[in-house]
Amino acid sequence: MPLTNESTNWAKSAFLSFCILMFCQMPGFSQNINKILHYGQRAPSSHNAQMWQVDTTYNSIRIRLDPTKLLNKVDPSNREAWISLGAFAENCILSASGFSLMCDIQHDSTGINLTFSKSTAAHKEKYAKWIIQRKTTRTPFKKEELSTEHQTIIKNFDVNITYYPLNSEYGKIIADNLYSSNIAQLNNSTKLQELSEWTITSRKEEKQRKDGLSPSDLGLNSFSKAFFYALFNKEKIQSHRFINIAQRNTLKQVNNCSGFIIITSARNNKEEWIKSGRLLQRLWLKLTELNIRVHPMSQSIEENYYPELKEKLNINNKEIQMIIRVGYSKPRKDCSARSDLKINNG
Ligand SMILES: Cc1cc2nc3c(=O)[nH]c(=O)nc-3n(C[C@H](O)[C@H](O)[C@H](O)COP(=O)(O)O)c2cc1C
């Protein structure tokens, strides 16, 4: 039977689609997805709960909440969980550019969809280094102003970012509010119990689980770590002794830094939380590059002290999504653990 023009065209386009599909499914493409996920997973998450899971195809990643890892007591609306997923997504997008991949990002009510395609532009793998080096540092920082150059970089970074030096009127307001809200949270037994579940209290637990907060994550050196394991278990984290130590530490933290950076958004909804997480991550990578240490402190947003803080900072028309303590100090040598990623391959 003679071939018509129509059927030849159909055959051509089917062949072309087949070639594109084969090209995209070449091992290189899916290997890159695995590498991108490795960088994604280095994102920060509250209590290091890593409340993410992913579905993948050869050219896409869908990031969803892991319902078994949500912090129902300190984060009942999952605001911080979505910020953490936003940071995960940003790491994926930035690291993909190192593999000459472009990324389209969309979200719906249950997840963030990243679709990758080949980019003709040549990119250097400039983000990978900072993604790996980024970390939370909870030790006291130098009580020293950020350099003018660093303040200018932060000021020009994004309209939703503001830096408040500790020695300014607003800086003192933030330090006081963080201290009071921390005390309130430490004295809330259900929130403290949740914290104890995410705090590693023995060497055995440290070996077994790769999430949560270890003594070194909390800023303890190996000598203090031995004492910590000897003194505290899950129950004793809820004791007066622990609360007193934590209170004293918080006071030292808020009074020993250069200042605080606040990330705001126009509204409080999932879209803004994802955007804030992406912005947090971009900013944190820049601060890592500048050797500025970072410590998120969320209690002012989580506790009833939130309206008072907005009022005193004169930002009643905005929502605060992140408060981070920043400053200079020696680099932290180790980094926090990560569990095996929950991946469903499509
Ligand atoms: C949304 C969000 C809120 C956070 N809030 C706090 C906080 O209140 N106090 C704190 O010490 N760390 C906080 N962190 C930092 C995490 O505990 C930290 O990212 C996690 O332990 C993983 O460690 P890493 O950042 O060194 O990789 C927060 C992180 C995120 C993403």
The ligand as an SDF file (V2000), in Angstrom:
LIG
                    3D

 31 33  0  0  0  0  0  0  0  0999 V2000
   12.0850   26.8560   58.5850 C   0  0  0  0  0  0  0  0  0  0  0  0
   13.2680   26.6280   59.4900 C   0  0  0  0  0  0  0  0  0  0  0  0
   13.2000   27.0120   60.8200 C   0  0  0  0  0  0  0  0  0  0  0  0
   14.2990   26.8030   61.6690 C   0  0  0  0  0  0  0  0  0  0  0  0
   14.2340   27.2200   62.9680 N   0  0  0  0  0  0  0  0  0  0  0  0
   15.2880   27.0180   63.7970 C   0  0  0  0  0  0  0  0  0  0  0  0
   15.2480   27.4540   65.1530 C   0  0  0  0  0  0  0  0  0  0  0  0
   14.2580   28.0200   65.6180 O   0  0  0  0  0  0  0  0  0  0  0  0
   16.3230   27.2290   65.9440 N   0  0  0  0  0  0  0  0  0  0  0  0
   17.4480   26.5940   65.4650 C   0  0  0  0  0  0  0  0  0  0  0  0
   18.3900   26.4180   66.2250 O   0  0  0  0  0  0  0  0  0  0  0  0
   17.5240   26.1700   64.1800 N   0  0  0  0  0  0  0  0  0  0  0  0
   16.4780   26.3660   63.3430 C   0  0  0  0  0  0  0  0  0  0  0  0
   16.5420   25.9580   62.0240 N   0  0  0  0  0  0  0  0  0  0  0  0
   17.7780   25.3120   61.5340 C   0  0  0  0  0  0  0  0  0  0  0  0
   17.6070   23.7970   61.4650 C   0  0  0  0  0  0  0  0  0  0  0  0
   17.5270   23.2390   62.7500 O   0  0  0  0  0  0  0  0  0  0  0  0
   18.7590   23.2040   60.6470 C   0  0  0  0  0  0  0  0  0  0  0  0
   18.6040   23.6160   59.3210 O   0  0  0  0  0  0  0  0  0  0  0  0
   18.8160   21.6890   60.7050 C   0  0  0  0  0  0  0  0  0  0  0  0
   19.1540   21.2540   61.9860 O   0  0  0  0  0  0  0  0  0  0  0  0
   19.8130   21.1100   59.6990 C   0  0  0  0  0  0  0  0  0  0  0  0
   21.0990   21.6090   59.9640 O   0  0  0  0  0  0  0  0  0  0  0  0
   21.9440   22.4220   58.8840 P   0  0  0  0  0  0  0  0  0  0  0  0
   21.2310   23.7030   58.6130 O   0  0  0  0  0  0  0  0  0  0  0  0
   23.2780   22.6400   59.5390 O   0  0  0  0  0  0  0  0  0  0  0  0
   22.0390   21.5820   57.6450 O   0  0  0  0  0  0  0  0  0  0  0  0
   15.4710   26.1740   61.1660 C   0  0  0  0  0  0  0  0  0  0  0  0
   15.5230   25.8000   59.8150 C   0  0  0  0  0  0  0  0  0  0  0  0
   14.4430   26.0220   58.9830 C   0  0  0  0  0  0  0  0  0  0  0  0
   14.5040   25.6110   57.5300 C   0  0  0  0  0  0  0  0  0  0  0  0
  1  2  1  0
  2  3  1  0
  2 30  2  0
  3  4  2  0
  4  5  1  0
  4 28  1  0
  5  6  2  0
  6  7  1  0
  6 13  1  0
  7  8  2  0
  7  9  1  0
  9 10  1  0
 10 11  2  0
 10 12  1  0
 12 13  2  0
 13 14  1  0
 14 15  1  0
 14 28  1  0
 15 16  1  0
 16 17  1  0
 16 18  1  0
 18 19  1  0
 18 20  1  0
 20 21  1  0
 20 22  1  0
 22 23  1  0
 23 24  1  0
 24 25  2  0
 24 26  1  0
 24 27  1  0
 28 29  2  0
 29 30  1  0
 30 31  1  0
M  END
$$$$
